[in-house]
Structures are given as C-alpha cells and as structure tokens.
Amino acid sequence: MIDTEILLYDSIRPVRWQDNGLYLLDQRKLPNEEVYLHITSTQALYEAIKDMVVRGAPAIGIAAAYGAVIAAKESTLDSTVDFTQGFNSRLDLLASSRPTAINLFNALNAAKQVAANSSEPITTLLAWANQWLDDDINANKNIGAHGASCFKPGSRVLTHCNAGALATGGYGTALGVIRSGYQQGLLESIYSAETRPWNQGSRLSLWEFQYEKIPATLIADSVAASLMQKGLIDWVVVGADSICMNGDIANKIGTYSLAVLAKHHGVKLMVAAPTTTIDLSAESGESIVIEQRSASEILPANYVDGIVNALNPVFDVTPAHLISAIVTEKGVIESPDARKMQALTE
Ligand code: MRU
C-alpha cells in the first residue's frame, strides 16, 4: 500500500490574477522549467490558449473568465466602437482559440451576462472571475471526495492526459479523485499514461505527482491493454472536455481506446468533471467539435515534402454506455444516460 504520511497534495495554482493581469504557468515548458507568463491583452490570451500555455478544459474556462476582465478594460479604452460591441468581439476572439473544451464557451457566455447586467463591468467581472476560480477549486475537492468514495481499499488506477491541478484552478478533477483516494490510503498503485502526442501524462501529471510526492508509475499509452489483461487495473479515471446530455463525453485522444479496453477487461471507467463541463445544448457526442491540431506536432521534422502527412485529432468521443460513472461536484452518476443527466442539470 502507498505510504500516506504527507496529507496536503494541493499546492499547485496554474492561473492567478495579479498585477492587473493574468499569470499563467507555461505548460509547454514543464517539467523542465517553471515559468509564468503575464497576460494583459485579449490577443495574448487568445494565443496562450491556442498554443497551450494554459490547457485543460476548466483552466481554459478560468483563463477566459479573467480574459473577460481584460476585454472589458480594453473595450472601455476603445473609442472606435461602443463598449458592448468591442467587448463581444474580444470574447469572440477568445472563443475561436480552441473548439472542444466546453468550459471556454460556458465561461464566455456567463461573462456576457455579467457585463450586460452591470454598470461597472470591470469591477463586477473581476469579482465574478475570482468566484469562478474559487468555485472550480471547491468543485474539484468535492469531485475528489465523491470519486474516491467509489474506490475499495487497494484500488489500482490508471489516468490519461492531465486532468490535474494544472488543468483546473487547482486540485484537479481526475487527479483530484486520485489525490483524495491516495490521501485516504485507498490506492495500491497509480499509473499515468504518457498521452501521445503532447505528453500531458509524462510531462504534466508526472510533474504534479512528483511535486506533491505521490508515488506514480508512467506507462507508454500502448501498455494499458496488457496491464488490464494481467488484472492490474481496477479503475480508469479521466477528465472531460465536454459532457453531453445523454452522458457521452469528449476527452483527450486515446480515452475512447481506454474505454473500449476497460469494457473488454471488466475494468471500470470514471469520468470526473465539474458541471461547468456540461454542454446543455449537446444531445449527444455527435455534435462535439473535435479539435484537429497541426501535423507538425507529430510529424518528424525531416518529412517536409508533402507526400506523407499526419492526422492529429486531439480529442475523441466516448459513448455513455462505456462509462461506469460520471462524477461531478454534485455526486456520482452511475451508468450515465439522458434521464440521469437531465436530473443532474435541473
Ligand atoms: O489538449 P488539452 O491538454 O487541453 O486536453 C486536456 C484534456 O483532455 C483533459 O483531460 C480535460 O480537459 C479535462 S482537464 C480537468
């Protein structure tokens, strides 16, 4: 059993408002360098989200919430258009940064409402964005507690991508469940899949585990099947970029493969995400827009003549019937379906 002497495991905060701007821990540089960028324009934030300085659906949503504060400041100074027009066009720029994480759109839509109902939009939006961040961290701690309640003592878990503190305001969703399970002494082993091609598992989740002194084991993505075949995994625990109203979810590419493998081997699949990741307008996974990133992210540099290419979809859809539980801050939904999702969101 893993030793549980250290009882904190919650010290990483990748997004914070300070000095009239947004500090973002540059996740492209981890684990080699810990560098924060200070973002003070919507254009810079758009680029930071697109280029994955900040990534992970809830963290993108939080960055966008603070982006609305920056957009309000810029729009107040912009004499070429009225405030609402300038503000909305800046939020539209942020919305065009990445297409799959629904938290981005939920945060931007909420920001539009906040601004429309305030005579002091900058001050009101800053208070609201601070609350959005606090709510996310609190949601994650509740998700952690609810998710860990599903584990029996001695559980062996596998996580994919990074759904940790780095992907949220703090504590993490899937890694929040693992933090909580570890703190309660319920986990026998924690495996982190490398998560090709961007290596969120090896670069980011491993960095978090090392930072918090939580023992974990890295595996290449292709090792998961044989671990399950040997009976070494009880739960696959992942986050989500979008949850649909029938319980289908989108998450990092490779999640669907793990879900199929888990079903085949009788391993359970837990999807841990806050309710800000629910897309109330999406009936099923068919409507989810899957981000395609540049071929250059996976194509070795010597292949440049265009005869060979690379396909780089960075998310996939896992249908509800492969999911054992969706865990939100409100509790655990076993075997999710449209009726249970409707009840959750009422
Ligand atoms: O491309 P990324 O790194 O932004 O993808 C992140 C994921 O897929 C996460 O699993 C998801 O956003 C949940 S994060 C709590």
Residues whose N, C-alpha, C, O or C-beta is under 5 A from the ligand:
A	BS01	MRU	R55 G56 A57 P58 H160 C161 N162 A163 G164 A167 T173 Q200 G239 A240 D241 N251 K252
